Amino acid sequence: MDANFGTCGIRILTQFVLLGRKLLRMVSNLPINTHCDILFELSNALLVFDVICKRVLSVITRCVNSDCYIVKAVARHAFLHGHMTSPLGRSALYCVLRFKFDIDRLLNPRFDYFDLVWNKYLSNVSAEMLANVSVLRDVLLFRDHPDLCSPLFNTDDIACFITDLCTG
């Protein structure tokens, strides 16, 4: 994570990402050492850093296509000519490199950054991960509704399954 989004430092972004993971673990009542990939796939959410990048792309797209001439001119200059001399330019360049798209697409008012970010995320999810998360969802359902499987598994068995699926 090398990006510098405006005045927000990398330390703050890192803390924010860690907090997001901890919250997902707590809300789902999962083991503390659950793999991060499982957390986001289980919650059907983007990685926190990808959400931040998506918001940055939203701001950039709105600025470069603004009705206000001054906003449009400053934004276009920042990312077309001043890549590393302005926070907006650095953020645009980082997003272009992270999501691998042509920087000129930011000039298009119909640029679909939402699909771009989701497609990048989905391209990194393996079939094995999807299968693992599918089984985990079923086991979590059994944990949360023990009446569905009471004769089959006890709570210790279910807790063991969850731990194995989350950390194995």
C-alpha positions in Angstrom: 0.0 0.0 0.0 2.1 2.9 -1.3 -0.7 5.3 -2.1 -1.0 8.7 -0.5 -4.7 9.7 -0.7 -4.6 13.4 0.1 -3.5 14.1 3.6 -4.5 10.7 4.9 -1.3 8.9 5.8 -0.5 5.2 5.2 -0.5 4.5 9.0 -4.1 5.7 9.3 -5.1 3.6 6.3 -3.4 0.5 7.7 -5.2 1.0 11.0 -8.5 1.5 9.2 -7.9 -1.8 7.3 -7.0 -3.7 10.4 -10.1 -2.3 12.2 -12.3 -3.5 9.3 -10.9 -7.0 9.6 -11.4 -7.1 13.4 -15.0 -5.9 13.0 -15.8 -8.6 10.4 -14.4 -11.2 12.7 -16.3 -9.9 15.7 -19.6 -9.5 13.8 -19.4 -13.1 12.4 -18.1 -14.5 15.7 -15.1 -16.1 13.9 -11.7 -17.1 15.3 -9.2 -14.3 15.7 -6.8 -15.9 13.2 -9.4 -16.3 10.4 -7.8 -15.7 7.0 -8.5 -12.2 5.7 -9.7 -13.5 2.3 -12.4 -15.6 3.9 -13.7 -12.6 5.9 -14.4 -10.5 2.8 -15.7 -13.3 0.7 -18.0 -14.4 3.6 -19.4 -10.9 4.0 -19.6 -10.4 0.3 -17.7 -7.2 0.7 -14.7 -5.6 -1.0 -11.4 -5.3 0.7 -11.3 -2.1 2.8 -8.5 -0.7 0.7 -10.4 -1.4 -2.5 -13.4 0.4 -1.1 -11.1 3.4 -0.4 -9.7 3.2 -4.0 -13.3 3.0 -5.4 -14.2 6.2 -3.5 -11.1 7.9 -4.8 -12.0 7.0 -8.3 -15.5 8.3 -7.7 -14.1 11.7 -6.6 -11.6 11.9 -9.5 -14.3 11.0 -12.0 -16.6 13.6 -10.6 -13.9 16.3 -10.5 -12.6 15.7 -14.1 -16.2 15.8 -15.4 -17.4 18.6 -13.3 -19.6 21.4 -14.6 -17.3 23.9 -12.9 -14.5 24.8 -15.3 -12.0 25.5 -12.6 -12.6 22.1 -10.8 -12.4 20.3 -14.2 -9.2 22.1 -15.3 -7.4 21.6 -12.0 -8.4 17.9 -11.8 -7.4 17.1 -15.4 -4.1 18.9 -15.0 -3.4 17.0 -11.7 -3.7 13.6 -13.2 -2.8 14.1 -16.8 0.4 16.3 -16.2 1.2 16.3 -12.5 1.1 12.6 -11.6 3.5 12.7 -8.7 3.2 16.4 -7.8 -0.4 16.4 -6.5 -2.3 14.2 -4.2 -5.1 13.8 -6.8 -2.5 12.8 -9.5 -0.8 10.3 -7.2 -4.1 8.8 -6.2 -5.2 8.5 -9.9 -1.9 7.0 -10.9 -2.0 4.5 -8.0 -5.5 3.4 -8.9 -4.5 3.0 -12.6 -1.6 0.8 -11.6 -3.6 -1.2 -9.0 -6.6 -1.9 -11.3 -4.7 -1.9 -14.6 -6.7 0.4 -16.8 -5.9 3.3 -19.1 -5.7 6.7 -17.4 -7.7 8.2 -20.2 -10.8 6.3 -19.1 -11.1 8.7 -16.1 -12.0 11.4 -18.6 -15.1 9.5 -19.7 -18.2 10.6 -17.8 -19.6 7.1 -18.1 -16.5 5.4 -16.7 -17.7 2.5 -14.6 -15.2 2.4 -11.7 -17.6 0.3 -9.6 -17.5 -2.7 -12.0 -13.8 -2.2 -12.6 -13.0 -2.6 -8.8 -15.4 -5.5 -8.3 -14.1 -7.4 -11.4 -10.5 -7.0 -10.1 -11.5 -8.4 -6.7 -13.5 -11.3 -8.2 -10.6 -12.2 -10.6 -8.5 -12.9 -7.5 -11.0 -15.2 -5.8 -10.2 -18.9 -6.4 -12.7 -21.7 -6.9 -11.3 -23.3 -3.8 -11.9 -20.2 -1.7 -15.5 -20.0 -3.0 -16.1 -23.7 -2.0 -14.5 -23.1 1.4 -16.7 -20.1 2.1 -19.8 -22.0 0.9 -19.2 -24.8 3.4 -18.4 -22.2 6.1 -21.7 -20.5 5.5 -23.5 -23.8 6.0 -21.5 -24.5 9.2 -22.2 -21.0 10.5 -25.9 -21.6 9.9 -25.7 -24.8 12.0 -23.9 -22.8 14.7 -26.5 -20.1 14.7 -29.4 -22.5 14.5 -28.5 -25.6 16.4 -32.0 -27.1 16.0 -31.1 -27.7 12.3 -28.4 -30.2 13.1 -28.9 -31.2 16.7 -28.7 -35.0 16.1 -25.7 -34.7 13.8 -23.2 -32.5 15.5 -22.7 -31.0 18.9 -21.5 -27.4 19.5 -17.9 -28.5 20.0 -17.9 -30.3 16.6 -19.3 -27.2 14.9 -16.7 -24.9 16.6 -14.0 -27.3 15.4 -15.3 -27.2 11.9 -15.4 -23.4 11.9 -11.9 -23.1 13.2 -10.6 -25.6 10.6 -12.4 -23.8 7.8 -11.3 -20.3 8.9 -7.6 -21.1 9.6 -6.8 -24.2 7.6 
